[in-house]
Amino acid sequence: MQTELEQRHVKRLSNKEANRITRECICSALIRLMEKTPYEKITMTMIIQRSGVSRGSIYRNYASKDDIMKDITREITNGLCDSLSGVIGEKESARKWLVGMFSELKTSRELCVLLEKANLPLLEIFEEILKRSSVPVDSPKRRYQVRAATSALITVTKDWIRCGMEEKPEEMADICCELLNLEEM
């Protein structure tokens, strides 16, 4: 089995580029390990072996596997925010936003399943997306309304992932809009 680093045929690179590739190899190694091993049983040594980078390189970038998972989660969050950037903040955009979100998640189906098994911190992802979205939270009632809708959406999304993401993103958007009265928000 080739390591993540060997698969990239890395030669001479700038420090910045080498660091980026190192981080990608480490994240990729953790994801690949999660395909066969429960997250809680994965060790830093396993990640080092699978990634092909040195122990020092790993610990220069990450203190623990949880830090690696946070980096992976950050990438997912950024990808979701980028894909939704044209929709977030529009008036009457709840359905469009949800279609975009479910589409982006479905595109990363295998990763979502692996991360869900490892208890993907969906709450943090959704809170970051909402923070960047400029959804107005101008009263206590509104804050609780947004929090309740976010929690419900997380539960529905986790269940959708666990059940194999069979419904189309448009169907999920319609279901969520109806269940959560999101068009009124």
N, C-alpha and C positions, 0 to 999 in steps of 0.2 A: 504494500500500500504506500503510495506517495503521500508525503505531507502536503499541507496546503501551500507551503512556501515552494516546494519542489514543483508543484503543478503550475506555478506562475512563471517558471523559468526566469527567475530574477537574476539580473547581472548587476552592473554598477548603476547606482541611483543617487540622487541628491538625498541629504538627510531627511528632508521633509517628505519626499516621495517614499523613501525606505520606511519611515515611520508609519505612513498611511498604509502601505502594503503589510507591514508587520501587524498593525491593528486589525486590518481586514482578515488576515490569516488567523489571528487569534479568535476573532468573532466567528469566522467560518468554522474553525475547529470545534468550538463549543456547540454550534448548531449541528454539525455533523455527528458529534458525540451524542447529542440529545436524540438522534434518530434511533439509537440502539440502547441507550443507557438513560435511566431516570436522572433528571437534573441533580437531585440531592446526592446521587452516588458518583457524580463526576468530580474528579479532583483536579487541582492545578497541574499535577504531574501528567495526567491524561491529556490535558489541554496542551501542555508543552510538547508532548510526544506527537500529538496529532497535528499541531500547527507547524512544527519544524523550526520554530524560533527558539532562541536560548531562554533559559530561566531568567537571566538578567533582563532581557528584552521584554518578557512578559511582565515582570515586576516593575519595570520602568513605566509601563503603560497602565497596569491594573494592579490593585492591591488584592483582589479576590475574584472569584468567578462571578460573584454578584455584581461587581463593578463592570465586568465584561457584559453581563446581561443588561445592565443599565445603559451601556453604550449601544447595544443592539436595540433596546427599547427606544432610545433617543433617535436612532436612525429610522425606526418605524414611525415615530411621532413626526419627525421632519418630513418623511415621505407622505404621510397623510395630510399634514398641513400644506405642503407644496401642492398636492393634488387637489386640495379643496380651496386653495387660495382665491380662485375666481368666484367661488360660491359663498364663502364665509363673509358675513356682513351684508349680503344682499337682502332686500326685503322679500319676504315670502320664499325663502330659499331652503327651508327645512328639508323638503323632499329631495331637492337637488343635492344638498349637502350629504344626506343619507345615502343616496345612490352612489355618489362619489366615494364615500367612506366604505360602503360595502363592496364596491367594485375594487378599490385599492386593496382591501383585506383579502378578497377572493383571488386577486392576482398573486398574492403572497400566501396562498393556501397552505402549503406544506410548512412554511415557517410559522404561520399562525397556529396550526395544530400543535407543533412542537412547543411553542411558547405558552400556549394555553395549558398544556400538560405540565409545564414548569411554573404554573400560576402567573402568567403574564400580568404585569401590573396595569390592567386596562384603565383603572381609575386614574392613575397618573397620566396616562396617554390622553384620555378624554379631557381631563382637567387642563392639560397643557394646550390642547386644541382649542378649548373654550376660551382660555386666557388670551390666546393669539387671535381669536375670532372677533373680538370686540362685541360679544353678546352683551347687551346692556344689563347690568345687575345693579339697578338704582334704588332698590328697596329690599327690606328683609324678606317680604313675600316673594319677590322676584328671585332673590338668591336661593331660597328654599325650592322654588319652582324649578329653577335650573338644576339644582343639586338632585332633586327627585327624578327629573327627566334623565339626567346623566347616569344615575345609579340604575334606573330601569333599562336604559340603553345598553349599559355594560352587561347586565344580566342577560338581556336578549342576545347581544352579540356573542357572549361566551357560549350560550346554548346553541346558537347557529353554528359556531365553530365546532362544538362537540358533536353536533348532529350531522356533520359532513358538508355544511354550506350548500345544501341542495337547492334552496330557494335562490332565485335570481336577485341581484342587488335591488332592482326596481320593486320586486315583491316585498323584500325586507323593508325598503323605504316606506312603502304603502302601509305595511303592517305597523311599523313604528309610529308613523304619523297619526294613524288612527288610534292606536292604543294610548299614545302619550299626548294626544292633542297638540302636536308640535306646530301645526300651521297657525295655531292661536298664539304661539309664543313669539 
